[in-house]
Amino acid sequence: LVRELLTHAMLDSESIGERLRAIEAAGTSDDPQLTEALAVAVENDPNIAVRIEALNALAGKARSPAPSNPALGIRVLGRCCG
C-alpha cells in the first residue's frame, strides 16, 4: 500500500510539493518498483526541480553499499548525459 501511494504521488500528483515529498521518501527505500518510479520521474516529470530531486535520489542509491538495481543508474545517466 505504501509503495502504491508513493508511486501515485510521484507520478500522478498535480502538486509539485507532494511529488517532491514522495521522491524523498522513495529515495530511502530499497523497493525496486520505487526505484523504477524515480527513473520515470527523472525522464518524464514536467518540472525540472522534481526531475533533479529524483535524479539525486537515484544517485544516493548508487552510492549505497548494495544498490538494488545498478543497471538502472547506468540507464538514467546514459539518458541524462549522452
C-alpha positions, 0 to 999 in steps of 0.5 A: 500500500505504501509503495502504491501511494508513493508511486501515485504521488510521484507520478500522478500528483498535480502538486509539485510539493507532494511529488517532491515529498514522495521522491524523498521518501522513495529515495530511502527505500530499497523497493525496486518498483520505487526505484523504477518510479524515480527513473520515470520521474527523472525522464518524464516529470514536467518540472525540472526541480522534481526531475533533479530531486529524483535524479539525486535520489537515484544517485544516493542509491548508487552510492549505497553499499548494495544498490538494488538495481545498478543497471538502472543508474547506468540507464538514467545517466546514459539518458541524462548525459549522452 
